[in-house]
């Protein structure tokens, strides 16, 4: 798509859980989307907020308060943010497509749900005057990597507890309609690129599970993967998404995971991969001084195991500057699994050919490789 045809998109709340994932999703599609940065302080600076609305063809309004000691603060803040955005659009004379994230909590009687419902009603009335484009998305429980425990979702809370030696507990065991953040990103992208008349839509969910069922799955991932280095059974997309969410809470010091080296006069043997699910095993040879990778995945699970030579494996979580580095050698074999949304590479730092064994939970598909280029160490 030509540069002039790019859709200019801004996100309020771009640094929150959903906003950070959505920003990354848009940046993957930079041939179509031109991302417009936003700062939360602009809600208190009318001129900057007006300029922001004028710079955008579409605005995804995610900014808000989920939890607060004072319930009135939740309601007042979420409604006032919506009102501020509408006022800025009117004062700036612009007409960006507003995509608003509401929640299925609208019908649960929570103060958060009530605030979202009222904000959506105000947007609908405003857009109904015929001058503005608006889509309200009523969204199920969103889960995915890097959510804030105790704030974004019960899944984030459970994952953090299980990976940090804490005992999770269930307050209320009820069914949950769940949508993965990748699915939500795709829906928002489709909404922006194929706008419809002002409308509110209740989104379908990826899966429905009770709180206790989700906890049981996560506890099995801890027992098999975290405690015994076994890739668990992952029978469907929901299980893969939940497992990748669980993995995102594991401390970097958990890796590398040492493997037992069984040696005798014939040579040696290691059990590099134990898995209860299928996938693809492959290996690469890398010449001295050469780096492979510098890419990340959003759903794919990968395991690295150097079986000959010396290497440095580097990782960096998207949106951060910290580079994690592991020195590994075929002399003392270990495994390192690549978390989703971490760009990673492997460099032969030795004098001999580097041989690396890889496992992925899915076959490589050039039409849908889930592989996105980004340098681990950006140029200075």
Secondary structure, DSSP 8 states (H G I E B T S, - for coil): --GGG-EEEEEETTTSHHHHHHHHHHHHTTTTEEEE---GGGGG-HHHHHHHHHH-SEEEE----S--SSHHHHHHHHHHHHHHHHHHHHHHT---EEEEEEEGGGGTT-HHHHHHHHHHHHHHHHHTTTT--EEEEEE-EEE-TT--BTTTBHHHHHHHHHHTT-----S---EEEEEEHHHHHHHHHHHHHT--SSEEEE---SEEEEHHHHHHHHHHHIIIIIHH-EE----SHHHHHHHHHHHTTS-GGG-SEE---EEETTEEE----EESS--EEEEEEE-TT-EEEEEE-SS--EEEEEEESEEEEEEEETT----EEEEEEGGG-EEEEE-TTEEEEEEE-SSS-EEEEEEESS---TTS---EE--SS---
